């Protein structure tokens, strides 16, 4: 069962920009995992395979309805102590979620966690959507599939953090239908337990887009990705079951993310 969880955080000391990178977010998550299951934390640290979680960049909490078009990717100035922040963690399988259940159930709002040199308190965790927080949700794979439309031909995505895809030995930043839906299908087949057989993406065509490239920096390296909005339509005489399967994958994007480096804040996507 995939979960999209919002961890509400309160820094007790300034968080400096050099610690607000994908690698530091990845390290913080592994610290959380290791606090309840050291062996699992070590396994996730060493594993080179596709991992059953995604992370967002750290966001400063807004009291009004947020701009849904993008998230803050980097910070030029330190985040001051006492600034309410949030951080999205999505989990793609029940095993990982159940391993972390003791952490959620026994959350100590006075236990400090570390992001670089800063101390953070986790004040609460959201797992259901709210009007000012559209990134929180939970839904079983069976529900995702059953609720997927057999008639909706519009597939509109928001790329909230940069999306990139690996092709051979190089990266590509253009979100073609093959890149997007093969990325989603790969993660669906790995974690859902629901086989999508004989699915084809040949009927999917771009209908609109407003996209740009964006650079993400980590230490001395950098990655380039695509950010913005893109829409596709399913065209032609297509079986309802095929439309349903494609819609299930599009709905799954909220949890799975798309493309590379999703465990370091890239590829954070949701359907609009």
ZAMARGU-4260 file (C-alpha; in steps of 0.2 Angstrom, whole numbers, plus 5000, padded with zeros to 4 digits):
<rodrens>
0) 5000/5000/5000 | 5008/5016/4995 | 5008/5031/5007 | 5013/5049/5004 | 5017/5056/5021
5) 5020/5074/5026 | 5032/5076/5041 | 5030/5093/5049 | 5047/5099/5056 | 5053/5113/5067
10) 5071/5117/5067 | 5079/5122/5084 | 5094/5130/5075 | 5097/5137/5058 | 5098/5125/5043
15) 5112/5131/5032 | 5110/5130/5013 | 5124/5118/5011 | 5114/5105/5021 | 5098/5107/5010
20) 5103/5095/4997 | 5096/5078/4991 | 5110/5069/4999 | 5107/5076/5016 | 5088/5072/5014
25) 5093/5055/5009 | 5104/5053/5025 | 5091/5060/5036 | 5078/5047/5030 | 5091/5033/5033
30) 5094/5039/5050 | 5075/5038/5054 | 5075/5021/5047 | 5090/5015/5057 | 5082/5022/5073
35) 5069/5008/5072 | 5078/4995/5061 | 5097/4997/5060 | 5098/4982/5048 | 5085/4989/5036
40) 5094/5006/5036 | 5111/4998/5032 | 5102/4988/5018 | 5094/5004/5010 | 5111/5013/5012
45) 5120/4999/5002 | 5107/4994/4990 | 5109/5000/4972 | 5092/4994/4966 | 5076/5004/4964
50) 5071/5009/4982 | 5053/5009/4989 | 5053/5027/4995 | 5054/5044/4988 | 5059/5061/4996
55) 5055/5079/4993 | 5066/5094/4996 | 5062/5103/5013 | 5048/5116/5011 | 5045/5131/5022
60) 5027/5130/5029 | 5014/5142/5021 | 4999/5147/5031 | 4989/5150/5015 | 4985/5139/5000
65) 5002/5135/4992 | 5007/5138/4974 | 5004/5121/4967 | 5015/5124/4952 | 5032/5120/4960
70) 5041/5117/4976 | 5056/5126/4982 | 5071/5116/4976 | 5085/5126/4985 | 5088/5139/4998
75) 5100/5153/4996 | 5099/5159/5014 | 5098/5148/5030 | 5081/5143/5036 | 5080/5152/5054
80) 5077/5142/5070 | 5058/5141/5074 | 5053/5141/5056 | 5039/5128/5053 | 5044/5117/5038
85) 5037/5101/5030 | 5045/5086/5021 | 5036/5073/5010 | 5041/5055/5012 | 5032/5042/5001
90) 5033/5023/5004 | 5029/5011/4990 | 5027/4994/5000 | 5019/4988/5016 | 5035/4980/5022
95) 5044/4997/5023 | 5029/5006/5030 | 5027/4992/5044 | 5045/4993/5048 | 5043/5012/5051
100) 5027/5010/5061 | 5035/5011/5078 | 5043/5028/5073 | 5026/5035/5068 | 5017/5028/5083
105) 5030/5033/5096 | 5034/5050/5089 | 5043/5060/5102 | 5041/5079/5097 | 5056/5083/5109
110) 5068/5071/5101 | 5080/5080/5090 | 5085/5074/5072 | 5099/5081/5063 | 5100/5089/5046
115) 5118/5094/5044 | 5122/5104/5059 | 5104/5108/5063 | 5093/5100/5076 | 5075/5096/5070
120) 5059/5091/5079 | 5046/5081/5070 | 5030/5089/5077 | 5017/5079/5068 | 5014/5067/5053
125) 5000/5069/5040 | 4994/5055/5030 | 4978/5061/5022 | 4975/5076/5010 | 4970/5093/5016
130) 4966/5109/5006 | 4982/5117/5010 | 4993/5101/5008 | 4989/5091/4993 | 5004/5080/4994
135) 4998/5069/5009 | 4988/5053/5004 | 4987/5034/5006 | 4978/5022/4995 | 4980/5003/4993
140) 4986/4997/4976 | 4969/4988/4974 | 4960/5004/4977 | 4971/5013/4965 | 4967/5001/4951
145) 4948/4999/4955 | 4946/5018/4956 | 4955/5021/4940 | 4943/5028/4926 | 4939/5018/4911
150) 4934/5033/4901 | 4945/5048/4906 | 4957/5051/4892 | 4966/5067/4899 | 4982/5064/4908
155) 4989/5080/4916 | 5004/5080/4926 | 5013/5093/4938 | 5032/5091/4939 | 5035/5099/4955
160) 5053/5095/4956 | 5065/5091/4941 | 5062/5075/4932 | 5075/5066/4922 | 5077/5049/4914
165) 5091/5037/4911 | 5094/5031/4893 | 5109/5020/4891 | 5124/5029/4899 | 5116/5047/4897
170) 5102/5057/4905 | 5087/5064/4895 | 5076/5078/4901 | 5062/5077/4888 | 5046/5069/4896
175) 5041/5058/4882 | 5026/5046/4885 | 5038/5031/4884 | 5049/5039/4898 | 5035/5044/4909
180) 5024/5028/4908 | 5038/5015/4908 | 5045/5023/4923 | 5028/5022/4932 | 5025/5004/4925
185) 5041/4998/4931 | 5038/5003/4949 | 5020/4998/4948 | 5025/4980/4943 | 5038/4979/4956
190) 5028/4985/4971 | 5009/4983/4968 | 5007/4964/4965 | 4994/4968/4952 | 5000/4963/4934
195) 4996/4976/4920 | 4997/4964/4905 | 4998/4968/4887 | 4998/4987/4891 | 5003/4999/4877
200) 5007/5017/4877 | 5005/5020/4858 | 4989/5029/4860 | 4995/5042/4872 | 4999/5059/4863
205) 5005/5076/4871 | 4991/5089/4871 | 4999/5104/4880 | 5015/5108/4890 | 5023/5122/4900
210) 5040/5115/4905 | 5058/5121/4908 | 5074/5114/4913 | 5081/5116/4930 | 5098/5113/4938
215) 5099/5103/4955 | 5115/5104/4964 | 5122/5091/4976 | 5139/5095/4983 | 5151/5097/4968
220) 5139/5088/4956 | 5124/5094/4947 | 5109/5086/4939 | 5097/5093/4926 | 5078/5090/4925
225) 5062/5095/4918 | 5050/5105/4928 | 5032/5112/4925 | 5016/5105/4918 | 5013/5093/4904
230) 4997/5085/4897 | 4993/5070/4887 | 4978/5063/4879 | 4973/5045/4875 | 4967/5045/4857
235) 4959/5032/4845 | 4948/5017/4848 | 4955/5010/4864 | 4948/4996/4875 | 4941/5003/4892
240) 4953/4991/4901 | 4968/4999/4893 | 4962/5016/4898 | 4959/5010/4915 | 4977/5004/4917
245) 4984/5020/4910 | 4974/5030/4922 | 4980/5019/4937 | 4998/5023/4932 | 4994/5041/4931
250) 4986/5041/4948 | 5001/5031/4955 | 5013/5045/4950 | 5009/5054/4967 | 5017/5040/4977
255) 5030/5033/4965 | 5037/5049/4957 | 5045/5048/4940 | 5062/5046/4933 | 5079/5047/4942
260) 5085/5052/4959 | 5067/5051/4967 | 5076/5046/4984 | 5085/5063/4983 | 5071/5075/4980
265) 5069/5074/4961 | 5054/5067/4951 | 5041/5073/4963 | 5025/5072/4952 | 5006/5072/4954
270) 4992/5072/4943 | 4981/5088/4940
</rodrens>
